[in-house]
Amino acid sequence: MNGSPTGWRGWASLLADSLASTHRVTFSNFATSGATVPVVATEQLPRTGDSPIDLASLIVGVNDTLRSTFDAGRIREHLHVCAEQLTARGALLLTVRFHDHGRVFGLPRWLRRPLWQRIEQVNVVFDDLHARFGGIRLDMADYPEVYRRDFWSVDRLHPGERGHRTLARAFADELAVRGLRIDVPPELDCVYRPPSRWADTVWLVKEGAPWVGRRANDLLPWAARMAISQVRSTPLNAEVRRIEA
Protein backbone atom coordinates (compact mmCIF):
# COMPACT_ATOMS: atom_id res chain seq x y z
CA MET A 1 0.00 0.00 0.00
CA ASN A 2 2.96 2.27 -0.26
CA GLY A 3 2.77 3.43 -3.86
CA SER A 4 5.25 6.24 -3.26
CA PRO A 5 8.96 6.46 -4.04
CA THR A 6 9.40 8.59 -0.92
CA GLY A 7 8.80 5.68 1.42
CA TRP A 8 5.63 6.66 3.33
CA ARG A 9 3.36 3.78 4.20
CA GLY A 10 -0.31 2.99 3.70
CA TRP A 11 -3.03 3.66 6.25
CA ALA A 12 -3.45 -0.01 7.20
CA SER A 13 0.23 -0.29 8.06
CA LEU A 14 0.05 2.92 10.11
CA LEU A 15 -3.03 1.64 11.92
CA ALA A 16 -1.34 -1.71 12.61
CA ASP A 17 1.65 0.06 14.17
CA SER A 18 -0.68 2.13 16.30
CA LEU A 19 -2.55 -0.95 17.51
CA ALA A 20 0.79 -2.63 18.24
CA SER A 21 1.51 0.08 20.80
CA THR A 22 -1.09 -1.60 23.01
CA HIS A 23 -1.83 -5.03 21.56
CA ARG A 24 -0.09 -7.96 19.95
CA VAL A 25 -0.65 -7.50 16.23
CA THR A 26 -0.03 -9.60 13.14
CA PHE A 27 -0.48 -7.53 9.99
CA SER A 28 -0.83 -8.87 6.47
CA ASN A 29 -1.25 -6.73 3.37
CA PHE A 30 -2.76 -8.34 0.28
CA ALA A 31 -3.56 -5.12 -1.57
CA THR A 32 -2.31 -4.51 -5.10
CA SER A 33 -2.40 -1.29 -7.07
CA GLY A 34 -5.21 -1.10 -9.63
CA ALA A 35 -7.17 -4.01 -8.18
CA THR A 36 -10.85 -4.26 -9.06
CA VAL A 37 -13.57 -5.95 -7.01
CA PRO A 38 -13.34 -9.25 -8.94
CA VAL A 39 -9.57 -9.32 -8.37
CA VAL A 40 -10.06 -8.83 -4.64
CA ALA A 41 -12.64 -11.62 -4.49
CA THR A 42 -10.92 -14.17 -6.71
CA GLU A 43 -7.22 -13.48 -6.13
CA GLN A 44 -6.65 -11.58 -2.90
CA LEU A 45 -9.30 -13.19 -0.69
CA PRO A 46 -8.03 -16.78 -1.21
CA ARG A 47 -4.53 -15.63 -0.22
CA THR A 48 -5.77 -14.63 3.23
CA GLY A 49 -6.08 -18.29 4.23
CA ASP A 50 -8.63 -19.56 6.72
CA SER A 51 -7.27 -18.42 10.09
CA PRO A 52 -9.32 -16.22 12.44
CA ILE A 53 -9.21 -12.48 11.73
CA ASP A 54 -9.93 -9.55 14.03
CA LEU A 55 -9.95 -6.69 11.50
CA ALA A 56 -10.26 -6.73 7.73
CA SER A 57 -10.17 -3.80 5.33
CA LEU A 58 -12.54 -4.08 2.36
CA ILE A 59 -12.06 -0.85 0.43
CA VAL A 60 -12.32 -1.28 -3.32
CA GLY A 61 -14.51 -0.17 -6.19
CA VAL A 62 -13.28 3.12 -7.64
CA ASN A 63 -11.11 1.33 -10.20
CA ASP A 64 -14.20 -0.59 -11.31
CA THR A 65 -16.10 2.64 -12.01
CA LEU A 66 -13.44 3.63 -14.55
CA ARG A 67 -13.81 0.47 -16.66
CA SER A 68 -16.11 -0.33 -19.55
CA THR A 69 -16.74 -3.66 -17.82
CA PHE A 70 -18.44 -1.93 -14.87
CA ASP A 71 -21.26 -4.12 -13.55
CA ALA A 72 -22.91 -3.11 -10.26
CA GLY A 73 -24.58 -6.50 -9.90
CA ARG A 74 -21.31 -8.35 -10.27
CA ILE A 75 -19.64 -5.98 -7.82
CA ARG A 76 -22.39 -6.67 -5.31
CA GLU A 77 -21.99 -10.44 -5.65
CA HIS A 78 -18.22 -10.35 -5.22
CA LEU A 79 -18.29 -7.95 -2.26
CA HIS A 80 -20.91 -10.01 -0.47
CA VAL A 81 -18.75 -13.10 -0.92
CA CYS A 82 -15.79 -11.24 0.57
CA ALA A 83 -17.81 -9.90 3.49
CA GLU A 84 -19.40 -13.27 4.24
CA GLN A 85 -16.09 -15.11 4.29
CA LEU A 86 -14.22 -12.49 6.29
CA THR A 87 -16.90 -12.01 8.95
CA ALA A 88 -17.32 -15.79 9.24
CA ARG A 89 -13.70 -15.83 10.39
CA GLY A 90 -14.44 -13.20 13.03
CA ALA A 91 -13.38 -10.07 11.18
CA LEU A 92 -14.71 -6.62 11.92
CA LEU A 93 -14.99 -5.02 8.49
CA LEU A 94 -13.40 -1.64 7.79
CA THR A 95 -15.07 0.01 4.80
CA VAL A 96 -15.73 3.46 3.35
CA ARG A 97 -18.47 5.27 1.48
CA PHE A 98 -16.79 6.98 -1.44
CA HIS A 99 -16.75 10.68 -2.27
CA ASP A 100 -17.15 12.38 -5.67
CA HIS A 101 -13.80 11.35 -7.11
CA GLY A 102 -14.48 13.09 -10.40
CA ARG A 103 -14.04 16.31 -8.44
CA VAL A 104 -10.61 15.10 -7.34
CA PHE A 105 -9.69 14.37 -10.96
CA GLY A 106 -10.97 17.79 -12.00
CA LEU A 107 -13.24 16.26 -14.65
CA PRO A 108 -15.72 18.37 -16.62
CA ARG A 109 -19.26 18.14 -15.30
CA TRP A 110 -20.57 16.11 -18.25
CA LEU A 111 -18.03 13.37 -17.44
CA ARG A 112 -18.00 13.84 -13.69
CA ARG A 113 -21.75 13.28 -13.34
CA PRO A 114 -21.87 9.76 -14.86
CA LEU A 115 -18.74 8.76 -12.93
CA TRP A 116 -20.45 9.90 -9.73
CA GLN A 117 -23.50 7.83 -10.65
CA ARG A 118 -21.31 4.76 -10.89
CA ILE A 119 -19.60 5.56 -7.59
CA GLU A 120 -23.02 5.91 -5.96
CA GLN A 121 -23.94 2.44 -7.22
CA VAL A 122 -20.84 1.11 -5.47
CA ASN A 123 -21.80 3.08 -2.36
CA VAL A 124 -25.22 1.43 -2.34
CA VAL A 125 -23.51 -1.95 -2.26
CA PHE A 126 -21.39 -0.87 0.70
CA ASP A 127 -24.54 0.46 2.39
CA ASP A 128 -26.02 -3.02 2.06
CA LEU A 129 -22.84 -4.64 3.36
CA HIS A 130 -22.77 -2.36 6.38
CA ALA A 131 -26.44 -3.04 7.14
CA ARG A 132 -25.94 -6.79 6.92
CA PHE A 133 -22.46 -7.36 8.31
CA GLY A 134 -21.82 -4.27 10.43
CA GLY A 135 -18.30 -3.08 11.01
CA ILE A 136 -16.78 0.39 10.83
CA ARG A 137 -17.60 2.53 7.83
CA LEU A 138 -16.16 5.96 7.09
CA ASP A 139 -18.16 8.32 4.89
CA MET A 140 -15.51 10.17 2.95
CA ALA A 141 -17.99 12.97 2.24
CA ASP A 142 -17.61 13.86 5.93
CA TYR A 143 -13.93 14.69 5.36
CA PRO A 144 -13.62 17.96 3.40
CA GLU A 145 -9.86 17.47 3.18
CA VAL A 146 -10.52 14.67 0.69
CA TYR A 147 -10.74 17.41 -1.96
CA ARG A 148 -7.37 18.92 -1.05
CA ARG A 149 -4.56 18.27 -3.50
CA ASP A 150 -2.20 17.08 -0.78
CA PHE A 151 -4.65 14.35 0.26
CA TRP A 152 -3.70 12.44 -2.88
CA SER A 153 -0.59 11.04 -4.48
CA VAL A 154 0.63 12.30 -7.82
CA ASP A 155 -1.88 10.14 -9.75
CA ARG A 156 -4.86 11.61 -7.84
CA LEU A 157 -6.30 8.11 -7.62
CA HIS A 158 -4.47 6.74 -4.60
CA PRO A 159 -4.15 8.59 -1.28
CA GLY A 160 -0.94 10.43 -0.54
CA GLU A 161 0.69 10.52 2.87
CA ARG A 162 -1.93 12.92 4.27
CA GLY A 163 -4.72 10.75 2.92
CA HIS A 164 -3.30 7.58 4.44
CA ARG A 165 -2.67 9.27 7.79
CA THR A 166 -6.21 10.65 7.82
CA LEU A 167 -7.70 7.23 7.15
CA ALA A 168 -5.52 5.53 9.76
CA ARG A 169 -6.45 8.08 12.41
CA ALA A 170 -10.16 7.98 11.53
CA PHE A 171 -10.34 4.19 11.82
CA ALA A 172 -8.32 4.29 15.05
CA ASP A 173 -10.74 6.84 16.52
CA GLU A 174 -13.72 4.66 15.59
CA LEU A 175 -12.08 1.60 17.12
CA ALA A 176 -11.43 3.57 20.30
CA VAL A 177 -15.10 4.57 20.43
CA ARG A 178 -15.91 0.86 20.37
CA GLY A 179 -13.74 0.36 23.43
CA LEU A 180 -10.49 -0.79 21.88
CA ARG A 181 -7.63 0.75 23.80
CA ILE A 182 -5.02 2.47 21.64
CA ASP A 183 -2.22 4.13 23.59
CA VAL A 184 -0.52 5.76 20.59
CA PRO A 185 -2.99 6.82 17.86
CA PRO A 186 -1.71 7.31 14.31
CA GLU A 187 0.10 10.60 13.84
CA LEU A 188 -1.57 13.12 11.53
CA ASP A 189 1.49 15.26 10.85
CA CYS A 190 3.11 14.42 7.53
CA VAL A 191 6.80 13.69 7.16
CA TYR A 192 7.07 14.12 3.40
CA ARG A 193 6.09 16.96 1.13
CA PRO A 194 3.02 16.59 -1.11
CA PRO A 195 3.58 16.25 -4.88
CA SER A 196 4.91 19.43 -6.44
CA ARG A 197 3.58 21.00 -9.61
CA TRP A 198 6.67 19.70 -11.37
CA ALA A 199 5.95 16.17 -10.17
CA ASP A 200 2.36 16.57 -11.35
CA THR A 201 3.59 17.66 -14.77
CA VAL A 202 6.12 14.84 -15.09
CA TRP A 203 3.52 12.27 -14.08
CA LEU A 204 0.99 13.74 -16.52
CA VAL A 205 3.43 13.43 -19.43
CA LYS A 206 4.83 10.00 -18.59
CA GLU A 207 1.86 8.24 -17.00
CA GLY A 208 -1.19 10.48 -16.91
CA ALA A 209 -1.79 10.96 -20.62
CA PRO A 210 -1.57 7.23 -21.45
CA TRP A 211 -3.75 6.44 -18.42
CA VAL A 212 -6.36 8.98 -19.49
CA GLY A 213 -6.31 7.48 -22.96
CA ARG A 214 -6.97 3.99 -21.63
CA ARG A 215 -9.73 5.16 -19.31
CA ALA A 216 -11.23 7.32 -22.05
CA ASN A 217 -11.73 4.22 -24.17
CA ASP A 218 -13.52 2.65 -21.20
CA LEU A 219 -15.56 5.54 -19.85
CA LEU A 220 -16.04 8.23 -22.48
CA PRO A 221 -18.47 6.43 -24.84
CA TRP A 222 -20.72 5.49 -21.93
CA ALA A 223 -20.45 8.96 -20.38
CA ALA A 224 -21.33 10.58 -23.70
CA ARG A 225 -24.42 8.42 -24.06
CA MET A 226 -25.45 9.26 -20.50
CA ALA A 227 -24.91 12.98 -21.05
CA ILE A 228 -27.00 12.98 -24.25
CA SER A 229 -29.73 10.98 -22.54
CA GLN A 230 -29.84 13.42 -19.62
CA VAL A 231 -30.06 16.43 -21.94
CA ARG A 232 -32.92 14.89 -23.88
CA SER A 233 -34.85 13.92 -20.75
CA THR A 234 -34.40 17.24 -18.87
CA PRO A 235 -37.13 19.87 -19.49
CA LEU A 236 -35.84 23.33 -20.36
CA ASN A 237 -37.29 24.79 -17.17
CA ALA A 238 -36.06 21.99 -14.93
CA GLU A 239 -33.75 22.72 -12.05
CA VAL A 240 -30.39 21.01 -12.51
CA ARG A 241 -28.59 20.56 -9.22
CA ARG A 242 -24.88 20.20 -8.91
CA ILE A 243 -23.97 16.85 -7.45
CA GLU A 244 -21.58 17.16 -4.56
CA ALA A 245 -20.07 14.46 -2.38
C-alpha positions as CSV (number, residue, x, y, z in Angstrom):
1,M,0.0,0.0,0.0
2,N,3.0,2.3,-0.3
3,G,2.8,3.4,-3.9
4,S,5.2,6.2,-3.3
5,P,9.0,6.5,-4.0
6,T,9.4,8.6,-0.9
7,G,8.8,5.7,1.4
8,W,5.6,6.7,3.3
9,R,3.4,3.8,4.2
10,G,-0.3,3.0,3.7
11,W,-3.0,3.7,6.2
12,A,-3.4,0.0,7.2
13,S,0.2,-0.3,8.1
14,L,0.0,2.9,10.1
15,L,-3.0,1.6,11.9
16,A,-1.3,-1.7,12.6
17,D,1.7,0.1,14.2
18,S,-0.7,2.1,16.3
19,L,-2.6,-0.9,17.5
20,A,0.8,-2.6,18.2
21,S,1.5,0.1,20.8
22,T,-1.1,-1.6,23.0
23,H,-1.8,-5.0,21.6
24,R,-0.1,-8.0,20.0
25,V,-0.7,-7.5,16.2
26,T,0.0,-9.6,13.1
27,F,-0.5,-7.5,10.0
28,S,-0.8,-8.9,6.5
29,N,-1.2,-6.7,3.4
30,F,-2.8,-8.3,0.3
31,A,-3.6,-5.1,-1.6
32,T,-2.3,-4.5,-5.1
33,S,-2.4,-1.3,-7.1
34,G,-5.2,-1.1,-9.6
35,A,-7.2,-4.0,-8.2
36,T,-10.8,-4.3,-9.1
37,V,-13.6,-5.9,-7.0
38,P,-13.3,-9.3,-8.9
39,V,-9.6,-9.3,-8.4
40,V,-10.1,-8.8,-4.6
41,A,-12.6,-11.6,-4.5
42,T,-10.9,-14.2,-6.7
43,E,-7.2,-13.5,-6.1
44,Q,-6.6,-11.6,-2.9
45,L,-9.3,-13.2,-0.7
46,P,-8.0,-16.8,-1.2
47,R,-4.5,-15.6,-0.2
48,T,-5.8,-14.6,3.2
49,G,-6.1,-18.3,4.2
50,D,-8.6,-19.6,6.7
51,S,-7.3,-18.4,10.1
52,P,-9.3,-16.2,12.4
53,I,-9.2,-12.5,11.7
54,D,-9.9,-9.6,14.0
55,L,-10.0,-6.7,11.5
56,A,-10.3,-6.7,7.7
57,S,-10.2,-3.8,5.3
58,L,-12.5,-4.1,2.4
59,I,-12.1,-0.9,0.4
60,V,-12.3,-1.3,-3.3
61,G,-14.5,-0.2,-6.2
62,V,-13.3,3.1,-7.6
63,N,-11.1,1.3,-10.2
64,D,-14.2,-0.6,-11.3
65,T,-16.1,2.6,-12.0
66,L,-13.4,3.6,-14.6
67,R,-13.8,0.5,-16.7
68,S,-16.1,-0.3,-19.6
69,T,-16.7,-3.7,-17.8
70,F,-18.4,-1.9,-14.9
71,D,-21.3,-4.1,-13.5
72,A,-22.9,-3.1,-10.3
73,G,-24.6,-6.5,-9.9
74,R,-21.3,-8.3,-10.3
75,I,-19.6,-6.0,-7.8
76,R,-22.4,-6.7,-5.3
77,E,-22.0,-10.4,-5.6
78,H,-18.2,-10.3,-5.2
79,L,-18.3,-7.9,-2.3
80,H,-20.9,-10.0,-0.5
81,V,-18.7,-13.1,-0.9
82,C,-15.8,-11.2,0.6
83,A,-17.8,-9.9,3.5
84,E,-19.4,-13.3,4.2
85,Q,-16.1,-15.1,4.3
86,L,-14.2,-12.5,6.3
87,T,-16.9,-12.0,9.0
88,A,-17.3,-15.8,9.2
89,R,-13.7,-15.8,10.4
90,G,-14.4,-13.2,13.0
91,A,-13.4,-10.1,11.2
92,L,-14.7,-6.6,11.9
93,L,-15.0,-5.0,8.5
94,L,-13.4,-1.6,7.8
95,T,-15.1,0.0,4.8
96,V,-15.7,3.5,3.3
97,R,-18.5,5.3,1.5
98,F,-16.8,7.0,-1.4
99,H,-16.8,10.7,-2.3
100,D,-17.1,12.4,-5.7
101,H,-13.8,11.3,-7.1
102,G,-14.5,13.1,-10.4
103,R,-14.0,16.3,-8.4
104,V,-10.6,15.1,-7.3
105,F,-9.7,14.4,-11.0
106,G,-11.0,17.8,-12.0
107,L,-13.2,16.3,-14.6
108,P,-15.7,18.4,-16.6
109,R,-19.3,18.1,-15.3
110,W,-20.6,16.1,-18.2
111,L,-18.0,13.4,-17.4
112,R,-18.0,13.8,-13.7
113,R,-21.7,13.3,-13.3
114,P,-21.9,9.8,-14.9
115,L,-18.7,8.8,-12.9
116,W,-20.4,9.9,-9.7
117,Q,-23.5,7.8,-10.7
118,R,-21.3,4.8,-10.9
119,I,-19.6,5.6,-7.6
120,E,-23.0,5.9,-6.0
121,Q,-23.9,2.4,-7.2
122,V,-20.8,1.1,-5.5
123,N,-21.8,3.1,-2.4
124,V,-25.2,1.4,-2.3
125,V,-23.5,-2.0,-2.3
126,F,-21.4,-0.9,0.7
127,D,-24.5,0.5,2.4
128,D,-26.0,-3.0,2.1
129,L,-22.8,-4.6,3.4
130,H,-22.8,-2.4,6.4
131,A,-26.4,-3.0,7.1
132,R,-25.9,-6.8,6.9
133,F,-22.5,-7.4,8.3
134,G,-21.8,-4.3,10.4
135,G,-18.3,-3.1,11.0
136,I,-16.8,0.4,10.8
137,R,-17.6,2.5,7.8
138,L,-16.2,6.0,7.1
139,D,-18.2,8.3,4.9
140,M,-15.5,10.2,3.0
141,A,-18.0,13.0,2.2
142,D,-17.6,13.9,5.9
143,Y,-13.9,14.7,5.4
144,P,-13.6,18.0,3.4
145,E,-9.9,17.5,3.2
146,V,-10.5,14.7,0.7
147,Y,-10.7,17.4,-2.0
148,R,-7.4,18.9,-1.1
149,R,-4.6,18.3,-3.5
150,D,-2.2,17.1,-0.8
151,F,-4.7,14.4,0.3
152,W,-3.7,12.4,-2.9
153,S,-0.6,11.0,-4.5
154,V,0.6,12.3,-7.8
155,D,-1.9,10.1,-9.8
156,R,-4.9,11.6,-7.8
157,L,-6.3,8.1,-7.6
158,H,-4.5,6.7,-4.6
159,P,-4.2,8.6,-1.3
160,G,-0.9,10.4,-0.5
161,E,0.7,10.5,2.9
162,R,-1.9,12.9,4.3
163,G,-4.7,10.8,2.9
164,H,-3.3,7.6,4.4
165,R,-2.7,9.3,7.8
166,T,-6.2,10.7,7.8
167,L,-7.7,7.2,7.1
168,A,-5.5,5.5,9.8
169,R,-6.5,8.1,12.4
170,A,-10.2,8.0,11.5
171,F,-10.3,4.2,11.8
172,A,-8.3,4.3,15.1
173,D,-10.7,6.8,16.5
174,E,-13.7,4.7,15.6
175,L,-12.1,1.6,17.1
176,A,-11.4,3.6,20.3
177,V,-15.1,4.6,20.4
178,R,-15.9,0.9,20.4
179,G,-13.7,0.4,23.4
180,L,-10.5,-0.8,21.9
181,R,-7.6,0.7,23.8
182,I,-5.0,2.5,21.6
183,D,-2.2,4.1,23.6
184,V,-0.5,5.8,20.6
185,P,-3.0,6.8,17.9
186,P,-1.7,7.3,14.3
187,E,0.1,10.6,13.8
188,L,-1.6,13.1,11.5
189,D,1.5,15.3,10.9
190,C,3.1,14.4,7.5
191,V,6.8,13.7,7.2
192,Y,7.1,14.1,3.4
193,R,6.1,17.0,1.1
194,P,3.0,16.6,-1.1
195,P,3.6,16.2,-4.9
196,S,4.9,19.4,-6.4
197,R,3.6,21.0,-9.6
198,W,6.7,19.7,-11.4
199,A,5.9,16.2,-10.2
200,D,2.4,16.6,-11.4
201,T,3.6,17.7,-14.8
202,V,6.1,14.8,-15.1
203,W,3.5,12.3,-14.1
204,L,1.0,13.7,-16.5
205,V,3.4,13.4,-19.4
206,K,4.8,10.0,-18.6
207,E,1.9,8.2,-17.0
208,G,-1.2,10.5,-16.9
209,A,-1.8,11.0,-20.6
210,P,-1.6,7.2,-21.5
211,W,-3.7,6.4,-18.4
212,V,-6.4,9.0,-19.5
213,G,-6.3,7.5,-23.0
214,R,-7.0,4.0,-21.6
215,R,-9.7,5.2,-19.3
216,A,-11.2,7.3,-22.0
217,N,-11.7,4.2,-24.2
218,D,-13.5,2.7,-21.2
219,L,-15.6,5.5,-19.9
220,L,-16.0,8.2,-22.5
221,P,-18.5,6.4,-24.8
222,W,-20.7,5.5,-21.9
223,A,-20.4,9.0,-20.4
224,A,-21.3,10.6,-23.7
225,R,-24.4,8.4,-24.1
226,M,-25.4,9.3,-20.5
227,A,-24.9,13.0,-21.0
228,I,-27.0,13.0,-24.2
229,S,-29.7,11.0,-22.5
230,Q,-29.8,13.4,-19.6
231,V,-30.1,16.4,-21.9
232,R,-32.9,14.9,-23.9
233,S,-34.8,13.9,-20.8
234,T,-34.4,17.2,-18.9
235,P,-37.1,19.9,-19.5
236,L,-35.8,23.3,-20.4
237,N,-37.3,24.8,-17.2
238,A,-36.1,22.0,-14.9
239,E,-33.7,22.7,-12.1
240,V,-30.4,21.0,-12.5
241,R,-28.6,20.6,-9.2
242,R,-24.9,20.2,-8.9
243,I,-24.0,16.8,-7.5
244,E,-21.6,17.2,-4.6
245,A,-20.1,14.5,-2.4
